[in-house]
């Protein structure tokens, strides 16, 4: 069953799921009761003559028992616990006490993607342990779990991290594809001079993409900086996986920036179209006002109750004035609209 609730499946220690990875074999579920025994074994498997593998433990921070268990049972750096209480900000990836601390962002699992629907996952990666904790379910983490449950084999925690980063890039790419379809439709309506509510939709889409880009853009840079001086326990194959993940993520970020720039250009085109329509409307109103000016002026003059009003004694005076005003208005209208068509 897919995770759709923040506390789904977590036990009294806040563990949503735990897996033990043995080289060359699919992952097997593990409970918090067996974690201490696993970590107490030698790293090289000297007691059994076999590589004991590593663990992935995923916790729900909505369970108050999660942080208590992490403090009590696992020897994790203080920087990891600090990241659990940090608000949504930019991505971080740093070394602390020989462990790799990461704070990554993604859209929520059940989100239709809005600027406010972004969550955070904190990770602590070591040679034998990957600990992840989140408040609400995220798409990329769920995709990684689906890969583990399907039997995909992972050789190290760093390979899990690389797969998670590629899943992030995949989620971002899916968002970009859906956003591109919306932008294409808006652009088609723009070419047909139908703007309606497109400006509001474009503005919301651009804000969402810019916020997601701001949160995720530092991630490839942090990865490349880490790969320049990796910890001793990260082997060459893991470094190559991280490099590939960073390149894929950089491509997705670049596509996002290109789409944001395209939206910006469409917004400018929409603004120009609206300004053109506004100018056309103002021109028509101005011309109508000018055409009505002679009529209002003559009506005001002939409406004075004073002596000497011209044509007052002429039996054809009214129609003479009407014909004169009609001819004058026609000449002014031709001068205005005829020159504009030219």
CORBEL-V546512 format. One record per residue. N is the residue number from 1. RES is the residue in three letters. PHI is phi in whole degrees, -180 to 180 (999 if undefined). D_CENTER is the distance of its C-alpha to the mean C-alpha in Angstrom with 2 decimals. Layout:
n=N res=RES phi=PHI d_center=D_CENTER
n=N res=RES phi=PHI d_center=D_CENTER
//
This chain:
n=1 res=UNK phi=999 d_center=26.49
n=2 res=UNK phi=-76 d_center=22.72
n=3 res=UNK phi=-82 d_center=21.46
n=4 res=UNK phi=-127 d_center=20.34
n=5 res=UNK phi=-131 d_center=21.71
n=6 res=UNK phi=-63 d_center=21.16
n=7 res=UNK phi=-110 d_center=24.85
n=8 res=UNK phi=-64 d_center=25.58
n=9 res=UNK phi=77 d_center=28.23
n=10 res=UNK phi=-77 d_center=28.51
n=11 res=UNK phi=-88 d_center=32.15
n=12 res=UNK phi=-66 d_center=33.96
n=13 res=UNK phi=-93 d_center=32.57
n=14 res=UNK phi=83 d_center=28.92
n=15 res=UNK phi=-79 d_center=28.72
n=16 res=UNK phi=-83 d_center=26.55
n=17 res=UNK phi=-154 d_center=27.70
n=18 res=UNK phi=-140 d_center=29.63
n=19 res=UNK phi=-132 d_center=30.68
n=20 res=UNK phi=-110 d_center=33.41
n=21 res=UNK phi=-110 d_center=33.20
n=22 res=UNK phi=-112 d_center=36.53
n=23 res=UNK phi=-53 d_center=36.84
n=24 res=UNK phi=79 d_center=37.21
n=25 res=UNK phi=-131 d_center=36.60
n=26 res=UNK phi=-64 d_center=33.82
n=27 res=UNK phi=-69 d_center=32.45
n=28 res=UNK phi=-122 d_center=34.41
n=29 res=UNK phi=-61 d_center=33.33
n=30 res=UNK phi=-142 d_center=34.67
n=31 res=UNK phi=-98 d_center=35.21
n=32 res=UNK phi=-66 d_center=35.22
n=33 res=UNK phi=-65 d_center=39.02
n=34 res=UNK phi=-94 d_center=39.12
n=35 res=UNK phi=-67 d_center=36.66
n=36 res=UNK phi=-61 d_center=39.32
n=37 res=UNK phi=-65 d_center=41.85
n=38 res=UNK phi=-66 d_center=39.52
n=39 res=UNK phi=-68 d_center=38.62
n=40 res=UNK phi=-77 d_center=42.33
n=41 res=UNK phi=-76 d_center=43.24
n=42 res=UNK phi=-62 d_center=43.70
n=43 res=UNK phi=-64 d_center=40.83
n=44 res=UNK phi=-90 d_center=43.11
n=45 res=UNK phi=68 d_center=44.45
n=46 res=UNK phi=-65 d_center=47.96
n=47 res=UNK phi=-76 d_center=49.08
n=48 res=UNK phi=-120 d_center=48.41
n=49 res=UNK phi=78 d_center=48.32
n=50 res=UNK phi=-133 d_center=44.87
n=51 res=UNK phi=-70 d_center=41.34
n=52 res=UNK phi=-73 d_center=39.91
n=53 res=UNK phi=84 d_center=36.33
n=54 res=UNK phi=-150 d_center=33.36
n=55 res=UNK phi=-119 d_center=31.36
n=56 res=UNK phi=-124 d_center=27.80
n=57 res=UNK phi=-116 d_center=27.59
n=58 res=UNK phi=-118 d_center=24.54
n=59 res=UNK phi=-116 d_center=24.86
n=60 res=UNK phi=-102 d_center=23.53
n=61 res=UNK phi=-74 d_center=23.45
n=62 res=UNK phi=-73 d_center=24.09
n=63 res=UNK phi=-92 d_center=27.54
n=64 res=UNK phi=-66 d_center=29.67
n=65 res=UNK phi=-79 d_center=31.70
n=66 res=UNK phi=-65 d_center=28.98
n=67 res=UNK phi=-68 d_center=29.22
n=68 res=UNK phi=-63 d_center=33.01
n=69 res=UNK phi=-67 d_center=33.30
n=70 res=UNK phi=-62 d_center=31.21
n=71 res=UNK phi=-69 d_center=33.54
n=72 res=UNK phi=-79 d_center=36.64
n=73 res=UNK phi=-104 d_center=36.34
n=74 res=UNK phi=-121 d_center=34.11
n=75 res=UNK phi=-92 d_center=34.75
n=76 res=UNK phi=-115 d_center=31.28
n=77 res=UNK phi=-64 d_center=30.62
n=78 res=UNK phi=-64 d_center=30.09
n=79 res=UNK phi=-62 d_center=26.83
n=80 res=UNK phi=-68 d_center=25.35
n=81 res=UNK phi=-67 d_center=26.55
n=82 res=UNK phi=-64 d_center=25.22
n=83 res=UNK phi=-69 d_center=21.68
n=84 res=UNK phi=-68 d_center=22.09
n=85 res=UNK phi=-102 d_center=22.55
n=86 res=UNK phi=-81 d_center=19.94
n=87 res=UNK phi=-78 d_center=17.11
n=88 res=UNK phi=-65 d_center=13.42
n=89 res=UNK phi=-141 d_center=13.50
n=90 res=UNK phi=-78 d_center=13.10
n=91 res=UNK phi=-67 d_center=14.03
n=92 res=UNK phi=-128 d_center=17.82
n=93 res=UNK phi=-152 d_center=20.32
n=94 res=UNK phi=-150 d_center=23.97
n=95 res=UNK phi=-99 d_center=27.48
n=96 res=UNK phi=-149 d_center=29.54
n=97 res=UNK phi=54 d_center=33.02
n=98 res=UNK phi=80 d_center=32.60
n=99 res=UNK phi=-106 d_center=29.50
n=100 res=UNK phi=-97 d_center=25.97
n=101 res=UNK phi=-105 d_center=23.56
n=102 res=UNK phi=-133 d_center=19.83
n=103 res=UNK phi=-126 d_center=16.91
n=104 res=UNK phi=-119 d_center=13.74
n=105 res=UNK phi=-125 d_center=10.39
n=106 res=UNK phi=-163 d_center=8.72
n=107 res=UNK phi=-76 d_center=7.70
n=108 res=UNK phi=-66 d_center=11.06
n=109 res=UNK phi=-60 d_center=13.66
n=110 res=UNK phi=-99 d_center=14.48
n=111 res=UNK phi=-89 d_center=11.18
n=112 res=UNK phi=-89 d_center=10.61
n=113 res=UNK phi=76 d_center=6.88
n=114 res=UNK phi=-136 d_center=6.85
n=115 res=UNK phi=-59 d_center=5.97
n=116 res=UNK phi=-90 d_center=9.02
n=117 res=UNK phi=-100 d_center=8.68
n=118 res=UNK phi=-122 d_center=8.02
n=119 res=UNK phi=-121 d_center=11.35
n=120 res=UNK phi=-124 d_center=13.54
n=121 res=UNK phi=-123 d_center=16.25
n=122 res=UNK phi=-101 d_center=19.25
n=123 res=UNK phi=-130 d_center=21.49
n=124 res=UNK phi=-129 d_center=25.03
n=125 res=UNK phi=-117 d_center=26.43
n=126 res=UNK phi=-130 d_center=30.13
n=127 res=UNK phi=-63 d_center=32.70
n=128 res=UNK phi=-123 d_center=33.36
n=129 res=UNK phi=-151 d_center=30.54
n=130 res=UNK phi=-124 d_center=26.80
n=131 res=UNK phi=-113 d_center=25.76
n=132 res=UNK phi=-127 d_center=22.30
n=133 res=UNK phi=-144 d_center=21.57
n=134 res=UNK phi=-147 d_center=18.80
n=135 res=UNK phi=-89 d_center=18.90
n=136 res=UNK phi=-132 d_center=16.97
n=137 res=UNK phi=-63 d_center=16.52
n=138 res=UNK phi=-121 d_center=13.59
n=139 res=UNK phi=-66 d_center=13.26
n=140 res=UNK phi=-65 d_center=14.06
n=141 res=UNK phi=-65 d_center=17.01
n=142 res=UNK phi=-66 d_center=18.29
n=143 res=UNK phi=-66 d_center=18.30
n=144 res=UNK phi=-65 d_center=20.26
n=145 res=UNK phi=-64 d_center=22.65
n=146 res=UNK phi=-62 d_center=23.20
n=147 res=UNK phi=-66 d_center=24.21
n=148 res=UNK phi=-65 d_center=26.58
n=149 res=UNK phi=-68 d_center=28.11
n=150 res=UNK phi=-76 d_center=28.70
n=151 res=UNK phi=101 d_center=31.03
n=152 res=UNK phi=-65 d_center=29.18
n=153 res=UNK phi=-97 d_center=31.04
n=154 res=UNK phi=-123 d_center=29.59
n=155 res=UNK phi=-95 d_center=31.94
n=156 res=UNK phi=-160 d_center=30.26
n=157 res=UNK phi=-61 d_center=27.53
n=158 res=UNK phi=-67 d_center=26.01
n=159 res=UNK phi=-65 d_center=25.77
n=160 res=UNK phi=-61 d_center=23.88
n=161 res=UNK phi=-62 d_center=21.43
n=162 res=UNK phi=-63 d_center=21.14
n=163 res=UNK phi=-64 d_center=20.57
n=164 res=UNK phi=-63 d_center=17.80
n=165 res=UNK phi=-66 d_center=16.04
n=166 res=UNK phi=-67 d_center=16.63
n=167 res=UNK phi=-64 d_center=15.23
n=168 res=UNK phi=-59 d_center=11.96
n=169 res=UNK phi=-62 d_center=12.10
n=170 res=UNK phi=-66 d_center=13.16
n=171 res=UNK phi=-63 d_center=10.36
n=172 res=UNK phi=-63 d_center=7.83
n=173 res=UNK phi=-63 d_center=10.63
n=174 res=UNK phi=-64 d_center=10.98
n=175 res=UNK phi=-63 d_center=7.60
n=176 res=UNK phi=-65 d_center=8.65
n=177 res=UNK phi=-64 d_center=12.07
n=178 res=UNK phi=-65 d_center=11.46
n=179 res=UNK phi=-67 d_center=9.66
n=180 res=UNK phi=-64 d_center=12.62
n=181 res=UNK phi=-62 d_center=15.04
n=182 res=UNK phi=-63 d_center=14.06
n=183 res=UNK phi=-65 d_center=14.40
n=184 res=UNK phi=-61 d_center=17.66
n=185 res=UNK phi=-65 d_center=19.03
n=186 res=UNK phi=-63 d_center=18.43
n=187 res=UNK phi=-65 d_center=20.06
n=188 res=UNK phi=-63 d_center=22.95
n=189 res=UNK phi=-67 d_center=23.54
n=190 res=UNK phi=-65 d_center=23.52
n=191 res=UNK phi=-65 d_center=26.17
n=192 res=UNK phi=-92 d_center=28.13
n=193 res=UNK phi=60 d_center=27.97
n=194 res=UNK phi=-117 d_center=26.26
n=195 res=UNK phi=-103 d_center=23.59
n=196 res=UNK phi=43 d_center=23.81
n=197 res=UNK phi=-101 d_center=20.53
n=198 res=UNK phi=-64 d_center=18.35
n=199 res=UNK phi=-64 d_center=17.75
n=200 res=UNK phi=-65 d_center=16.26
n=201 res=UNK phi=-66 d_center=13.95
n=202 res=UNK phi=-64 d_center=12.91
n=203 res=UNK phi=-63 d_center=12.43
n=204 res=UNK phi=-66 d_center=10.13
n=205 res=UNK phi=-66 d_center=7.99
n=206 res=UNK phi=-67 d_center=8.23
n=207 res=UNK phi=-62 d_center=7.57
n=208 res=UNK phi=-64 d_center=4.22
n=209 res=UNK phi=-67 d_center=3.54
n=210 res=UNK phi=-65 d_center=6.20
n=211 res=UNK phi=-67 d_center=5.56
n=212 res=UNK phi=-64 d_center=3.53
n=213 res=UNK phi=-66 d_center=6.25
n=214 res=UNK phi=-64 d_center=8.67
n=215 res=UNK phi=-74 d_center=8.65
n=216 res=UNK phi=-99 d_center=9.15
n=217 res=UNK phi=-58 d_center=11.15
n=218 res=UNK phi=-68 d_center=14.29
n=219 res=UNK phi=-64 d_center=14.58
n=220 res=UNK phi=-61 d_center=16.48
n=221 res=UNK phi=-62 d_center=18.55
n=222 res=UNK phi=-64 d_center=19.54
n=223 res=UNK phi=-65 d_center=20.50
n=224 res=UNK phi=-63 d_center=22.62
n=225 res=UNK phi=-66 d_center=24.24
n=226 res=UNK phi=-66 d_center=25.13
n=227 res=UNK phi=-69 d_center=26.54
n=228 res=UNK phi=-68 d_center=28.85
n=229 res=UNK phi=-138 d_center=30.64
n=230 res=UNK phi=-75 d_center=29.92
n=231 res=UNK phi=-65 d_center=31.90
n=232 res=UNK phi=-65 d_center=35.18
n=233 res=UNK phi=-82 d_center=34.23
n=234 res=UNK phi=-92 d_center=31.47
n=235 res=UNK phi=-84 d_center=33.36
n=236 res=UNK phi=-65 d_center=32.94
n=237 res=UNK phi=-63 d_center=31.38
n=238 res=UNK phi=-66 d_center=28.60
n=239 res=UNK phi=-63 d_center=28.00
n=240 res=UNK phi=-64 d_center=27.74
n=241 res=UNK phi=-62 d_center=25.20
n=242 res=UNK phi=-66 d_center=23.03
n=243 res=UNK phi=-62 d_center=23.51
n=244 res=UNK phi=-64 d_center=22.48
n=245 res=UNK phi=-63 d_center=19.31
n=246 res=UNK phi=-64 d_center=18.50
n=247 res=UNK phi=-66 d_center=19.26
n=248 res=UNK phi=-63 d_center=17.10
n=249 res=UNK phi=-68 d_center=14.11
n=250 res=UNK phi=-62 d_center=15.07
n=251 res=UNK phi=-63 d_center=15.28
n=252 res=UNK phi=-64 d_center=11.77
n=253 res=UNK phi=-65 d_center=10.58
n=254 res=UNK phi=-63 d_center=13.22
n=255 res=UNK phi=-63 d_center=12.21
n=256 res=UNK phi=-64 d_center=8.73
n=257 res=UNK phi=-63 d_center=10.91
n=258 res=UNK phi=-65 d_center=13.36
n=259 res=UNK phi=-67 d_center=11.28
n=260 res=UNK phi=-62 d_center=10.27
n=261 res=UNK phi=-66 d_center=14.02
n=262 res=UNK phi=-65 d_center=15.06
n=263 res=UNK phi=-62 d_center=13.39
n=264 res=UNK phi=-61 d_center=15.16
n=265 res=UNK phi=-65 d_center=18.37
n=266 res=UNK phi=-65 d_center=18.26
n=267 res=UNK phi=-62 d_center=17.85
n=268 res=UNK phi=-65 d_center=20.84
n=269 res=UNK phi=-66 d_center=22.74
n=270 res=UNK phi=-64 d_center=22.21
n=271 res=UNK phi=-63 d_center=23.42
n=272 res=UNK phi=-64 d_center=26.37
n=273 res=UNK phi=-65 d_center=27.20
n=274 res=UNK phi=-64 d_center=27.21
n=275 res=UNK phi=-62 d_center=29.35
n=276 res=UNK phi=-65 d_center=31.65
n=277 res=UNK phi=-65 d_center=32.12
n=278 res=UNK phi=-64 d_center=32.76
n=279 res=UNK phi=-63 d_center=35.27
n=280 res=UNK phi=-65 d_center=36.96
n=281 res=UNK phi=-66 d_center=37.34
n=282 res=UNK phi=-64 d_center=38.73
n=283 res=UNK phi=-64 d_center=41.13
n=284 res=UNK phi=-63 d_center=42.49
n=285 res=UNK phi=-63 d_center=42.98
n=286 res=UNK phi=-65 d_center=44.71
n=287 res=UNK phi=-64 d_center=47.00
n=288 res=UNK phi=-61 d_center=47.92
n=289 res=UNK phi=-63 d_center=48.76
n=290 res=UNK phi=-67 d_center=50.91
n=291 res=UNK phi=-66 d_center=52.66
n=292 res=UNK phi=-81 d_center=53.53
n=293 res=UNK phi=-64 d_center=54.89
n=294 res=UNK phi=-59 d_center=58.39
n=295 res=UNK phi=-63 d_center=58.85
n=296 res=UNK phi=-64 d_center=57.98
n=297 res=UNK phi=-66 d_center=60.18
n=298 res=UNK phi=-66 d_center=63.18
n=299 res=UNK phi=-62 d_center=62.79
n=300 res=UNK phi=-67 d_center=62.86
n=301 res=UNK phi=-68 d_center=65.89
n=302 res=UNK phi=-76 d_center=67.89
n=303 res=UNK phi=-87 d_center=67.06
n=304 res=UNK phi=-72 d_center=69.02
n=305 res=UNK phi=-89 d_center=72.15
n=306 res=UNK phi=-129 d_center=74.35
n=307 res=UNK phi=-76 d_center=77.24
n=308 res=UNK phi=85 d_center=77.06
n=309 res=UNK phi=-67 d_center=74.04
n=310 res=UNK phi=-64 d_center=74.42
n=311 res=UNK phi=65 d_center=75.23
n=312 res=UNK phi=-69 d_center=75.95
n=313 res=UNK phi=-100 d_center=79.38
n=314 res=UNK phi=-86 d_center=78.32
n=315 res=UNK phi=-65 d_center=78.10
n=316 res=UNK phi=-107 d_center=75.40
n=317 res=UNK phi=-65 d_center=73.48
n=318 res=UNK phi=-60 d_center=70.48
n=319 res=UNK phi=-70 d_center=69.83
n=320 res=UNK phi=-64 d_center=70.42
n=321 res=UNK phi=-67 d_center=67.66
n=322 res=UNK phi=-62 d_center=65.29
n=323 res=UNK phi=-64 d_center=65.91
n=324 res=UNK phi=-62 d_center=65.50
n=325 res=UNK phi=-65 d_center=62.16
n=326 res=UNK phi=-62 d_center=60.96
n=327 res=UNK phi=-65 d_center=61.94
n=328 res=UNK phi=-63 d_center=60.35
n=329 res=UNK phi=-64 d_center=57.05
n=330 res=UNK phi=-63 d_center=57.05
n=331 res=UNK phi=-65 d_center=57.63
n=332 res=UNK phi=-64 d_center=54.81
n=333 res=UNK phi=-64 d_center=52.40
n=334 res=UNK phi=-65 d_center=53.36
n=335 res=UNK phi=-64 d_center=52.97
n=336 res=UNK phi=-76 d_center=49.46
n=337 res=UNK phi=-78 d_center=47.94
n=338 res=UNK phi=-66 d_center=50.06
n=339 res=UNK phi=-65 d_center=49.02
n=340 res=UNK phi=-66 d_center=45.31
n=341 res=UNK phi=-67 d_center=45.55
n=342 res=UNK phi=-66 d_center=47.23
//
